């Protein structure tokens, strides 16, 4: 009988020849600093303009209190 050639057969018969290298530099993310006063002003404007409802504002307050 003839031997069946499959992709897995190559991996199983020569595991030492399979090599990978990770040449990519590690990614270091520095946190973005957000100005709290600016954010508060934006939230006020959103609420005044009607883009943020009172219910949505209360949800934000509740969520922020949970964080602290």
C-alpha positions as CSV (number, residue, x, y, z in Angstrom):
1,X,0.0,0.0,0.0
2,X,1.1,3.6,-0.6
3,X,1.5,6.0,2.2
4,X,-1.2,8.8,2.4
5,X,0.4,12.2,2.2
6,X,-1.4,14.8,4.4
7,X,-0.4,18.0,6.0
8,X,-0.6,16.5,9.4
9,X,1.8,13.7,8.4
10,X,4.5,16.3,7.8
11,X,4.0,17.9,11.2
12,X,3.9,14.6,13.0
13,X,7.1,13.2,11.4
14,X,9.3,16.3,11.8
15,X,8.3,18.3,14.8
16,X,11.8,19.7,15.3
17,X,11.7,21.4,11.9
18,X,8.6,23.5,12.7
19,X,9.8,26.7,14.2
20,X,8.2,30.0,14.7
21,X,9.7,33.2,15.9
22,X,8.0,36.2,17.5
23,X,10.0,39.2,16.2
24,X,7.3,41.7,17.0
25,X,8.0,44.2,19.8
26,X,5.7,44.0,22.8
27,X,3.0,46.6,22.8
28,X,2.9,48.8,25.9
29,X,-0.3,50.9,26.2
30,X,-0.1,53.9,28.3
31,X,-3.5,55.1,29.7
32,X,-5.1,58.1,28.2
33,X,-5.5,60.8,30.8
34,X,-9.0,62.4,30.7
35,X,-9.6,65.8,32.2
36,X,-12.5,65.3,34.7
37,X,-13.6,69.0,34.5
38,X,-13.8,68.8,30.7
39,X,-15.8,65.6,30.9
40,X,-18.2,67.1,33.4
41,X,-18.7,70.1,31.1
42,X,-19.4,67.8,28.1
43,X,-22.0,65.8,30.2
44,X,-23.7,69.1,31.2
45,X,-23.9,70.2,27.6
46,X,-25.2,66.8,26.5
47,X,-27.9,67.0,29.2
48,X,-28.8,70.6,28.3
49,X,-29.0,69.8,24.6
50,X,-31.2,66.8,25.2
51,X,-28.6,64.3,24.0
52,X,-28.5,62.8,27.5
53,X,-31.7,62.1,29.4
54,X,-32.1,62.5,33.2
55,X,-32.4,58.7,33.3
56,X,-29.1,58.3,31.5
57,X,-27.5,60.8,33.8
58,X,-28.7,59.0,36.8
59,X,-27.3,55.7,35.4
60,X,-23.9,57.4,34.9
61,X,-23.9,58.6,38.5
62,X,-24.9,55.2,39.8
63,X,-22.1,53.5,37.7
64,X,-19.5,56.0,38.9
65,X,-20.5,55.5,42.5
66,X,-20.0,51.7,42.0
67,X,-16.5,52.3,40.7
68,X,-15.5,54.2,43.8
